[in-house]
Amino acid sequence: MRDDRIRLQDIVDAAEAIVKYSARGREAFEKDELIQTWILHHLQIIGEAARGLSPDFREQHPDEIWAGAVGMRDILVHRYFAIDPDAIWEAVQGSLAHIKGKAQAILVGEK
C-alpha cells in the first residue's frame, strides 16, 4: 500500500515531468500531440495520488488543491471529450506550482 509520503513524492515527480515539457511553451503544447498526452498523463497521476491521500493527512493538511487535482483527474479520465486545452494550460501555469510546492513543503517538514 502506498503511504501519504509516497503519494506526495508521486505528485512532485509528476509535476516535474510536466514542467520538463511545458517549458517549451504554449505553442508546442497546442501543436504537439505527444506533449499534450505527456502533460495529461502526468496530471492524471497527480490527481490519482491526491485522491489516495489518507483522511488523516487531509485533516492535518487541509487545502482545496487536493480536491482540485482529483477533480481535474476525473475530467481527464471520464470526460475526455470535454477537455479544454485552455483550462489544462492554465492549470499547468498556475495550480501546478502550488500543488508541487505544497507537497514538497510537507515532505521536507515531515522528515
C-alpha positions, -999 to 999 in steps of 0.1 A, spaced: 0 0 0 13 35 -9 15 58 21 10 95 20 47 103 17 50 82 -14 19 98 -29 33 133 -22 65 122 -39 44 110 -69 29 145 -71 63 162 -70 77 138 -96 47 142 -120 48 180 -116 85 180 -125 78 158 -156 51 183 -167 75 212 -162 101 195 -184 79 197 -215 56 226 -207 88 247 -207 86 245 -245 57 269 -243 20 271 -252 26 268 -289 44 235 -285 17 222 -263 -10 231 -288 8 217 -318 25 185 -304 1 157 -296 29 139 -277 34 168 -254 -3 171 -248 -5 134 -239 26 136 -217 11 165 -197 -24 150 -195 -10 117 -183 11 133 -155 -19 155 -145 -38 122 -141 -10 108 -119 -12 139 -97 -49 136 -93 -47 99 -86 -20 105 -59 -41 133 -44 -72 110 -44 -53 84 -24 -41 107 4 -55 94 37 -83 112 56 -59 118 84 -35 136 60 -63 157 46 -74 167 81 -38 177 90 -32 195 57 -65 210 45 -62 226 12 -86 228 -18 -57 219 -41 -61 182 -33 -98 183 -43 -89 204 -74 -63 178 -85 -88 150 -80 -115 169 -100 -91 175 -128 -82 138 -129 -118 129 -130 -124 151 -160 -93 138 -178 -103 102 -173 -141 102 -175 -149 133 -196 -120 133 -220 -141 147 -249 -148 178 -227 -112 186 -220 -105 223 -225 -69 229 -237 -70 264 -222 -80 251 -188 -52 225 -190 -26 251 -199 -39 274 -171 -36 246 -146 -1 239 -157 9 275 -155 -9 282 -122 -21 254 -100 8 230 -108 34 251 -89 11 254 -59 4 217 -55 41 208 -62 52 234 -36 27 222 -11 37 186 -15 74 194 -13 70 216 18 51 188 36 77 162 26 106 184 39 87 194 71 79 158 80 113 142 76 
